[in-house]
């Protein structure tokens, strides 16, 4: 019996003993295709020689120095790299050790900014339903994932909640895409009005929704409308790109494809590609300048922020992405993956929607395609698919439907950027086999 407190307290997961490229090996010698990059983390696959070399070199030079005394060459270079490739003006970088920490830091930075510029009455965030922003209390509070929030709700801060941009289930029969988008924006405007726009700190949203819905991109013009509304009321826009960012959707930042610049952007997973725990917040320079001219100190910090081993690994990952021109590859392999999913599941009686961007794709399972009725959540179809895929040597990231039928079970795919077309075929085939086996067993 393991002494580790694992996610499930009823079972011990498999032991991973090695990994190469797109494969992870367990202690029994079985290899699994990592088709979800863990949870959209492993963008370069495993054991990339350039990243390993950079990590070894950094270990020899400097493993750790506390950021209250020192910065490091690796951290400075990574920050410069991120600033050079950031959306216009977002050239300030705050390092963290992961996604939730990035969201916490972004929320606190946004709040402190308004205190420093003399608007302390701004105390509330607005965020969307069916979203995930992390598991720490602040990040959990802005997240709209009821299942994760339920037992902690009394400890969480109040957040204004609006509908997600989720066309498959949100757009009504006969409603045009544009009318749907406008309806969502009116809802956001109404929420700002209800709270009092001068009391709102920021609107928080994932440009492409990951964990909770399975790679749901926004409708055209949605984020332009969000930006306009935020600007109208002096509210900040925080784009949470922890999962969809750092190249996953085919551009370094997902929000680039929306033609808008956020005020703060959280990144993590693909930043370090899993080689080290690292995240960051990219921030518009004016926000940091206001704090610099005010108290001169961001009231925050953790022991391991800007860890040189983490920043050196992330720098190496990002340099490989740039050197090997992996963004066009994500777009072309992503298009290939989408075609393969369409070919395999386009007519499937229990696949209601196939969606995504770049190498960030999802399929949503339904009991009935015409009515979009979900499977009974008690069936835990998503968990069964995960287990069956694992048995078939495939790692995918499924999530469950909700009791009130607001979304069905879905499967998220986020393979490494180095995936080949033959790998994609194998992934889609194994997924189809796994789903067929689970549906047959479920009756
Ligand atoms: N934000 C988003 C959009 C995420 O998808 C996640 C994790 O899946 C987080 C934040 C939290 O990141 P972490 O698990 O690294 O704390």
Boltz pocket constraint, residues with backbone or C-beta under 6 A from the ligand:
constraints:
  - pocket:
      binder: B
      contacts: [[A, 39], [A, 97], [A, 98], [A, 99], [A, 100], [A, 101], [A, 103], [A, 132], [A, 133], [A, 134], [A, 135], [A, 206], [A, 210], [A, 211], [A, 240], [A, 241], [A, 242], [A, 243], [A, 244], [A, 268], [A, 269]]
      max_distance: 6.0
